[in-house]
């Protein structure tokens, strides 16, 4: 531990002079821009623009479109900075800069030359969740794990850094977090037995500043045994290895391909870690810390302040990588700094983001059945743990168990598609999956660069329900309850947007952009775009006019059958069969559609 403290104190000394990136902070504070994928550091995906509102949204029209020239799944959204729009694509991760003052003329185009051998190493389509902006640069984390800084005006490469190794299964699908003087990035590859990590690079030079692994020795996970806490108690020495058998932690998963949020006042950033490797739980006894964990870390040093493991010894592939939305709200008569997280495991969590105290843990889809709920008694030995229903366990007495009727399926009650929050209604607007599964584990051995899954899945709509595979819900994070719910034919795989106009936007896998009332969920508008939507809705203003933008291009895990031309029902980690009917409603595409009110 002395080695860790010496390392981090040195980093802290250098980082003490760093200040927040004033340019990006200013751009995020200007509602006419869309300067970061998550809307702001709080991940609220809320816009103060209200020119488009509940009274007139029904009059929306298509203002203009742009073809990306790439098929497969289009996740994430464009950015808008000073009347320039930055649009990204799936592999090969092309970036376009478009002049919004000149009919979207292409100012520059960056097309990286990547080895296509990275494609089969990507778990669930060749998606990318978007570029980031800061300090006059555009930051792209490519599929092959190369982090690239581009000059925002010219598109010239300023610096590059290699974050991982695709030959052992490390890839990237996520955006990056530009915060203070750093670019913070994660890694994908849990289905190939990689060891997850989060890394900070210097924003100006691309030099590596620190790296925090999800599991391993204290010096690797950047945890202080006495001062890093889990549910209010010190994690103790060797917390990242002592719940693993032997050296299984070295190929333990816990990848970090989700979203980041940040609280500059607390100097903390937040994210979640993914599933433990392998998917066969009988091969990795123990809690498998710190997979499936929410993490709060110091921005400057990477040292962890607190952890919360949501699904110890995960048996269902319920990655914990979904976004953490930061709010300030009243709870029990006191205003608290809160963090709300909608996990793949089907539970909606509310925590104090400063201390890591667990405040709420409730099901946000009533069909969730693998657990009866979380022990909320701080005096209990099982405090904070979900109670597993034996019938839906996939490993019992150290043996593989073929389990049927597990809800949710491995893709969770919600995957990475981000929710939105409106400070006007104090409700969260959540795209969800309404899907269950049968889960058959099998023994698997590890070979670097080869799939390390160890389970066969089949997926289907939740039984005895509305017959569809998704819902779009409004959630009360203080009382832990659904306020209203809109049933959908397929999973809602699009990120939501809430606005001051009392409208919430989201997209559907069939390709509809929908606008609903923030108060009641009443549908106010819909438009069918050329392909299924797995992108995230964004908004901006140009020349005094508000616009709504969405990328369409079906794919992602839910659409992997269409995206990759797969037909075996068990392919795509079980999604191909579950979403087979999707081909009756949409086809591949790659287009940005921008909407506005008529003049």
C-alpha positions in Angstrom: 0.0 0.0 0.0 2.9 2.3 0.6 3.8 2.0 -3.1 0.3 3.1 -4.0 0.2 6.1 -1.7 3.6 7.3 -3.0 2.4 7.0 -6.6 -0.9 8.8 -6.1 0.6 11.5 -3.9 3.0 12.3 -6.7 0.1 12.5 -9.2 -1.9 14.7 -6.9 1.0 17.1 -6.5 1.2 17.5 -10.3 -2.5 17.6 -10.8 -3.1 20.2 -8.1 -2.4 22.9 -10.6 -5.0 21.6 -13.1 -8.2 23.5 -13.5 -11.5 22.5 -15.0 -11.6 22.8 -18.8 -13.3 26.2 -19.0 -14.1 25.9 -22.7 -16.1 22.7 -22.3 -17.8 23.8 -19.1 -18.9 27.0 -20.8 -20.2 25.1 -23.8 -22.1 22.7 -21.6 -23.7 25.6 -19.8 -25.0 27.1 -23.1 -28.2 25.3 -24.0 -27.9 26.2 -27.7 -24.9 23.8 -27.9 -24.7 20.0 -27.4 -21.2 19.8 -26.2 -21.0 16.3 -24.6 -22.7 13.0 -25.3 -24.4 13.0 -22.0 -25.7 16.6 -22.1 -23.6 17.6 -19.2 -21.3 16.1 -16.5 -24.4 15.1 -14.5 -25.6 12.8 -17.4 -29.1 14.4 -17.1 -29.6 14.6 -20.9 -31.8 17.6 -20.2 -32.0 20.8 -22.4 -33.3 24.2 -21.2 -34.4 24.9 -24.8 -38.2 25.2 -25.0 -39.0 26.6 -28.4 -40.2 23.1 -29.2 -42.8 22.3 -26.5 -45.7 20.1 -25.6 -48.1 22.5 -27.4 -46.3 22.6 -30.8 -44.2 19.5 -31.0 -46.9 17.8 -33.1 -45.9 20.3 -35.9 -42.3 19.0 -36.2 -41.0 18.5 -39.7 -37.8 17.1 -41.1 -35.4 20.0 -41.6 -32.5 18.1 -43.2 -30.7 14.7 -43.3 -27.2 13.4 -43.7 -26.1 9.9 -44.7 -23.1 8.6 -42.8 -22.1 6.2 -45.6 -21.8 3.3 -43.1 -24.3 0.6 -42.2 -24.6 -1.4 -38.9 -25.6 0.1 -35.5 -25.4 3.9 -35.0 -25.3 4.6 -31.2 -24.5 7.9 -29.5 -25.3 11.3 -31.0 -23.7 14.2 -32.9 -22.2 17.1 -31.0 -22.8 20.8 -31.8 -20.1 23.4 -31.0 -20.4 26.9 -32.4 -22.5 26.0 -35.4 -20.3 23.0 -36.3 -21.8 19.5 -36.0 -19.5 16.6 -35.4 -21.0 13.3 -36.6 -19.5 9.8 -35.9 -20.1 6.4 -37.4 -19.7 2.7 -36.3 -16.5 1.0 -37.5 -14.5 2.3 -39.2 -15.3 5.2 -36.9 -15.4 8.0 -39.4 -15.9 11.5 -38.0 -17.4 14.4 -40.0 -17.4 18.1 -39.2 -20.5 19.8 -40.8 -21.0 23.5 -41.2 -24.5 24.3 -39.9 -24.2 27.8 -41.4 -23.7 26.5 -44.9 -26.3 23.7 -45.4 -24.2 21.1 -43.5 -21.2 21.4 -45.9 -18.5 18.9 -44.9 -15.7 21.0 -43.4 -13.4 17.9 -42.8 -13.6 14.1 -42.6 -11.4 11.9 -40.5 -11.4 8.2 -41.6 -9.0 6.0 -39.5 -7.3 3.0 -41.1 -8.1 0.2 -38.7 -7.5 -3.5 -39.1 -10.8 -5.1 -39.8 -9.8 -8.1 -37.7 -11.1 -6.1 -34.8 -14.6 -6.6 -36.0 -15.1 -10.2 -34.9 -13.6 -9.4 -31.5 -16.3 -6.8 -30.8 -19.0 -8.5 -28.7 -22.3 -7.0 -29.8 -21.9 -5.0 -33.1 -19.4 -2.5 -34.3 -21.0 0.4 -32.5 -19.4 3.6 -31.1 -21.1 5.9 -28.7 -19.6 9.1 -30.0 -16.9 11.7 -29.9 -16.1 14.2 -27.2 -15.0 17.9 -27.3 -12.7 19.9 -25.1 -9.8 22.3 -25.4 -10.4 22.9 -29.1 -10.1 19.2 -29.9 -12.4 16.4 -30.9 -11.6 13.1 -29.1 -12.4 9.7 -30.6 -11.9 6.3 -29.0 -11.7 3.9 -31.9 -12.8 0.3 -32.1 -9.1 -0.8 -32.0 -8.6 1.1 -28.7 -6.6 4.0 -30.3 -7.5 7.2 -28.6 -7.3 10.1 -31.1 -7.2 13.8 -30.5 -8.2 15.8 -33.6 -8.0 19.6 -34.1 -11.7 20.6 -34.0 -11.2 23.2 -36.8 -9.1 21.2 -39.3 -9.5 17.6 -38.4 -5.7 17.1 -38.2 -4.4 14.5 -35.7 -2.9 16.2 -32.6 -2.0 13.0 -30.7 -2.9 9.3 -30.4 -2.6 6.8 -27.6 -3.1 3.0 -27.7 -5.3 2.0 -24.8 -5.5 -1.8 -25.3 -4.7 -4.8 -27.4 -7.4 -6.3 -29.7 -5.3 -9.5 -30.1 -6.3 -10.4 -26.6 -9.9 -9.2 -26.9 -9.6 -5.6 -25.8 -11.7 -3.3 -28.0 -13.7 -0.1 -27.5 -17.3 1.0 -28.1 -17.7 3.9 -25.7 -17.2 7.6 -25.7 -14.6 9.3 -23.5 -14.9 11.7 -20.5 -13.0 15.0 -21.0 -12.7 16.5 -17.5 -10.3 19.0 -16.1 -7.0 18.4 -18.0 -7.7 14.7 -18.6 -9.4 12.3 -21.0 -10.8 9.4 -19.1 -11.5 6.2 -21.1 -12.7 2.7 -20.5 -12.2 -0.7 -22.3 -14.5 -3.4 -23.8 -13.9 -7.2 -24.0 -15.5 -8.9 -21.0 -16.6 -11.8 -23.3 -12.9 -12.4 -24.2 -11.7 -12.6 -20.6 -9.9 -9.3 -20.5 -9.4 -7.4 -17.2 -11.3 -4.2 -17.2 -9.6 -0.9 -16.5 -10.2 2.9 -16.6 -7.4 5.1 -17.8 -6.7 8.9 -17.7 -4.6 10.5 -20.5 -3.3 14.1 -20.5 -5.6 16.1 -22.6 -2.8 18.1 -24.2 -0.2 15.4 -24.9 -1.9 12.1 -24.7 0.5 10.8 -22.0 -0.9 8.2 -19.6 -1.5 9.7 -16.2 -3.0 6.8 -14.2 -4.8 3.5 -14.8 -7.3 1.9 -12.4 -8.1 -1.8 -12.9 -11.5 -3.2 -11.9 -9.9 -6.1 -10.0 -6.4 -7.0 -8.8 -4.0 -5.9 -6.1 -4.7 -2.6 -4.2 -2.0 -0.9 -6.3 -3.7 -1.9 -9.5 -7.3 -1.0 -8.5 -6.1 2.2 -6.9 -8.0 1.5 -3.7 -6.8 2.5 -0.2 -7.8 -0.3 2.2 -8.7 2.0 5.0 -10.2 5.0 3.1 -11.9 3.4 0.2 -15.4 2.3 1.4 -18.1 -0.2 0.4 -21.5 0.6 2.0 -19.7 2.9 4.5 -17.1 0.4 5.6 -13.4 0.2 4.6 -12.8 -2.3 1.8 -9.7 -3.7 3.6 -6.6 -5.1 2.1 -6.7 -7.2 -1.1 -10.4 -6.4 -1.8 -9.8 -6.8 -5.5 -8.4 -10.4 -5.2 -9.7 -12.1 -2.1 -13.2 -12.9 -3.5 -11.7 -14.7 -6.5 -10.4 -18.2 -6.6 -6.7 -18.4 -7.4 -5.7 -16.0 -10.2 -9.1 -16.0 -12.0 -9.2 -12.2 -11.4 -6.5 -11.8 -14.0 -9.0 -12.7 -16.7 -11.9 -11.5 -14.6 -13.8 -9.1 -16.9 -15.3 -6.1 -15.1 -14.9 -4.0 -18.3 -15.8 -0.3 -18.4 -17.6 0.3 -21.7 -20.4 2.5 -20.3 -20.9 6.1 -19.5 -19.0 8.5 -17.2 -20.4 11.3 -15.0 -18.5 13.9 -12.9 -18.9 16.2 -9.9 -16.3 18.9 -10.2 -17.1 20.3 -6.7 -16.3 16.9 -5.2 -13.5 16.2 -7.7 -15.1 12.8 -8.3 -16.1 10.9 -11.4 -18.5 7.9 -11.5 -18.9 4.8 -13.7 -19.8 1.1 -13.5 -18.0 -2.1 -14.2 -19.2 -5.0 -16.2 -19.8 -8.7 -15.8 -17.1 -11.1 -14.4 -15.6 -13.6 -16.8 -16.6 -16.3 -17.6 -20.4 -16.2 -17.9 -20.4 -19.6 -16.3 -20.6 -18.8 -12.6 -19.5 -22.3 -11.4 -16.0 -21.6 -12.8 -15.5 -18.5 -10.6 -16.8 -19.0 -7.0 -16.9 -15.9 -4.8 -18.3 -12.4 -5.0 -15.8 -11.6 -7.9 -15.1 -8.0 -6.7 -15.0 -5.5 -8.2 -17.1 -6.6 -11.2 -20.7 -5.3 -11.3 -19.7 -2.3 -9.2 -20.4 1.4 -9.1 -17.2 3.4 -8.6 -16.5 6.9 -7.4 -12.9 8.0 -8.1 -10.8 11.1 -7.7 -10.4 12.8 -11.0 -6.8 13.7 -10.5 -5.4 10.5 -9.0 -7.9 7.8 -9.9 -7.9 6.6 -6.3 -11.3 5.2 -5.3 -13.4 6.9 -2.7 -16.2 4.3 -2.6 -17.5 1.2 -4.3 -20.9 -0.4 -4.4 -21.2 -3.9 -5.8 -24.7 -4.4 -7.1 -24.7 -8.0 -8.2 -22.1 -10.0 -6.3 -21.1 -13.3 -8.1 -23.2 -12.4 -11.2 -24.9 -15.4 -12.7 -26.7 -13.7 -15.6 -24.4 -11.3 -17.4 -26.0 -8.2 -15.8 -23.2 -5.7 -16.6 -23.2 -2.7 -14.3 -22.0 -0.2 -16.9 -25.1 1.9 -17.3 -25.0 5.6 -16.8 -25.1 7.3 -13.3 -27.3 10.4 -13.3 -26.4 13.1 -10.7 -29.0 15.3 -9.1 -29.6 17.4 -6.0 -32.9 16.5 -4.4 -34.7 16.4 -1.1 -34.8 13.1 0.6 -36.1 12.6 4.2 -36.3 16.4 4.6 -32.7 17.0 3.6 -31.2 18.1 0.2 -28.7 15.4 -0.8 -26.3 15.0 -3.7 -27.7 11.9 -5.3 -26.7 9.4 -7.9 -29.3 7.4 -9.7 -28.5 4.2 -11.7 -30.7 1.9 -13.7 -28.9 -1.4 -13.7 -29.1 -4.3 -16.2 -30.2 -6.4 -13.2 -33.5 -4.7 -13.2 -33.0 -2.6 -10.1 -33.1 1.2 -9.9 -30.6 2.5 -7.4 -30.4 5.8 -5.6 -27.2 6.5 -3.6 -25.6 9.5 -1.9 -22.9 10.2 -4.4 -20.5 11.7 -1.9 -20.5 8.9 0.7 -21.8 6.0 -1.4 -24.7 5.4 1.0 -27.4 3.2 -0.5 -30.8 4.9 -0.2 -33.1 3.2 -2.7 -33.0 -0.2 -4.6 -36.3 -1.1 -6.3 -37.3 -3.0 -9.4 -38.1 -0.8 -12.4 -39.8 -3.6 -14.3 -42.3 -5.7 -12.3 -41.4 -8.9 -14.1 -37.9 -9.0 -12.6 -37.7 -12.3 -10.8 -34.1 -13.4 -10.2 -34.2 -11.5 -6.9 -36.8 -10.7 -4.2 -35.0 -7.4 -3.5 -32.1 -5.8 -1.8 -31.4 -6.0 2.0 -31.7 -2.3 3.1 -30.9 -2.9 6.8 -27.4 -1.3 7.6 -27.2 -3.6 10.6 -27.6 -6.8 8.6 -24.7 -9.0 7.5 -26.2 -9.0 4.0 -26.8 -5.3 3.8 -26.8 -4.1 0.2 -27.0 -7.5 -1.3 -29.8 -8.8 -3.5 -31.6 -11.9 -2.3 -31.3 -14.5 -5.1 -34.3 -16.7 -5.9 -32.8 -20.2 -6.1 -35.1 -21.2 -9.0 -33.4 -18.6 -11.2 -29.8 -19.3 -10.1 -27.6 -20.6 -12.9 -25.0 -22.3 -10.6 -26.0 -24.3 -7.6 -23.7 -26.3 -5.3 -20.9 -25.6 -7.7 -22.6 -27.2 -10.7 -23.9 -25.7 -13.9 -27.7 -25.4 -14.0 -29.9 -25.0 -17.1 -32.2 -22.3 -15.9 -35.5 -21.2 -17.6 -37.7 -18.1 -17.3 -35.1 -15.7 -15.9 -36.2 -12.1 -16.0 -34.6 -9.9 -17.2 -32.5 -11.5 -20.0 -28.8 -10.9 -20.1 -29.2 -7.7 -22.0 -31.0 -6.4 -18.8 -34.0 -4.4 -18.0 -31.9 -1.6 -19.5 -28.6 -1.8 -21.3 -26.4 1.2 -22.1 -29.2 3.3 -23.8 -29.2 6.3 -21.4 -32.1 7.7 -19.5 -32.9 11.4 -19.1 -33.9 13.5 -16.1 -36.0 16.6 -15.9 -35.4 19.0 -13.0 -38.9 20.4 -13.7 -40.8 17.1 -13.1 -38.1 15.5 -11.0 -38.7 12.3 -12.9 -36.4 10.0 -14.8 -37.3 8.9 -18.3 -36.0 5.4 -18.9 -35.8 3.2 -22.1 -36.2 -0.4 -21.0 -36.1 -4.0 -22.2 -39.0 -6.3 -21.3 -37.3 -9.5 -22.1 -36.6 -12.8 -20.3 -34.3 -15.8 -21.1 -33.3 -19.4 -20.7 -29.6 -19.7 -19.6 -27.5 -22.8 -20.2 -23.9 -22.6 -18.8 -21.1 -24.8 -20.0 -17.5 -25.3 -19.2 -15.1 -23.1 -21.1 -11.3 -22.7 -21.1 -9.4 -19.4 -21.6 -7.3 -18.7 -24.7 -6.2 -15.1 -25.2 -8.2 -13.4 -28.0 -10.8 -16.1 -28.2 -14.4 -15.9 -26.8 -14.6 -16.7 -23.2 -18.4 -16.8 -22.6 -19.4 -20.2 -21.3 -23.2 -19.9 -21.7 -25.9 -20.4 -24.4 -28.9 -18.1 -24.2 -32.4 -17.8 -25.7 -34.4 -14.6 -25.3 -38.2 -13.9 -25.6 -40.8 -11.3 -24.5 -41.7 -11.3 -20.8 -44.6 -13.8 -20.4 -48.1 -12.8 -19.2 -47.5 -9.2 -20.1 -48.3 -6.8 -23.0 -46.6 -9.1 -25.5 -44.0 -6.5 -26.4 -40.3 -6.5 -25.6 -39.9 -3.0 -24.2 -41.4 -0.1 -22.2 -40.6 3.6 -21.9 -41.1 4.6 -18.3 -41.1 7.6 -16.0 -39.4 6.8 -12.6 -39.5 8.4 -9.2 -36.0 7.8 -7.8 -36.9 8.9 -4.2 -39.8 6.5 -3.7 -38.5 3.9 -6.2 -41.6 3.6 -8.3 -42.9 3.8 -11.9 -45.1 6.8 -12.5 -46.2 5.9 -16.0 -45.2 3.3 -18.6 -45.5 3.1 -22.4 -45.5 -0.4 -23.8 -43.4 -0.9 -27.0 -43.2 -3.8 -29.5 -39.4 -4.1 -29.2 -36.9 -3.0 -26.6 -36.3 0.8 -26.4 -32.7 0.9 -27.4 -32.4 4.7 -27.9 -31.2 7.2 -25.4 -33.8 9.7 -24.1 -33.9 13.5 -24.1 -35.9 15.7 -21.7 -36.5 19.4 -22.4 -37.8 22.5 -20.7 -40.6 22.4 -23.2 -42.1 19.5 -21.2 -41.4 17.1 -23.9 -39.4 13.8 -23.8 -38.0 12.3 -26.9 -36.9 8.7 -27.6 -36.5 6.4 -30.6 -37.7 2.8 -31.3 -36.1 -0.2 -32.9 -38.6 0.0 -35.7 -37.2 3.5 -36.5 -39.7 5.9 -34.9 -38.7 9.2 -33.3 -41.3 9.7 -30.6 -42.2 12.8 -28.5 -44.3 12.3 -25.3 -45.5 14.5 -22.5 -43.1 14.7 -19.7 -46.0 14.8 -17.2 -48.2 12.0 -18.5 -46.4 10.0 -21.2 -49.1 10.9 -23.8 -47.7 10.6 -27.3 -47.5 14.0 -29.0 -45.5 13.1 -32.2 -43.9 10.3 -34.1 -41.9 10.0 -37.3 -40.5 6.9 -39.0 -36.9 7.4 -39.9 -35.1 5.2 -42.5 -33.8 2.6 -40.1 -34.2 1.4 -36.5 -33.0 3.8 -33.9 -30.4 2.9 -31.3 -28.9 6.4 -31.2 -29.5 9.0 -28.6 -31.7 12.1 -29.2 -30.0 15.5 -28.9 -31.0 19.1 -29.4 -29.4 22.4 -30.3 -30.2 25.9 -31.5 -28.8 27.6 -34.6 -29.7 31.0 -35.9 -32.4 31.3 -33.2 -34.1 28.0 -34.2 -34.3 24.8 -32.1 -33.5 21.5 -33.7 -33.9 17.9 -32.6 -31.3 15.3 -34.0 -31.2 11.5 -34.1 -29.0 8.9 -35.7 -30.8 6.0 -37.1 -29.1 2.7 -38.2 -30.4 -0.5 -36.6 -27.8 -2.7 -34.8 -26.4 -3.0 -31.4 -27.0 -6.2 -29.3 -30.7 -6.2 -29.9 -30.3 -5.6 -33.6 -27.2 -7.7 -34.1 -29.0 -10.3 -36.3 -29.9 -7.6 -38.9 -26.5 -5.8 -38.5 -24.3 -8.8 -39.0 -26.7 -11.0 -41.1 -27.0 -13.7 -38.4 -29.9 -16.2 -38.5 -29.1 -18.9 -35.8 -31.4 -18.1 -32.9 -28.6 -18.6 -30.4 -26.2 -16.3 -32.1 -25.6 -12.8 -30.9 -25.4 -14.2 -27.4 -29.1 -15.1 -27.7 -30.4 -11.9 -29.2 -30.9 -13.2 -32.8 -33.8 -15.4 -32.0 -35.4 -13.0 -29.6 -35.4 -10.1 -32.1 -36.0 -12.1 -35.3 -39.3 -10.2 -36.0 -37.4 -6.9 -36.2 -36.6 -7.6 -39.8 -40.3 -7.3 -40.6 -40.2 -3.6 -39.6 -36.8 -2.1 -40.6 -33.5 -2.6 -42.5 -29.9 -1.5 -42.2 -29.2 2.2 -42.5 -26.9 5.0 -41.4 -28.6 8.4 -41.4 -28.8 11.6 -39.3 -32.3 13.1 -39.3 -32.8 16.6 -38.0 -36.2 18.0 -37.1 -37.5 21.6 -36.5 -40.8 23.5 -36.4 -41.9 25.0 -39.7 -41.0 28.7 -40.3 
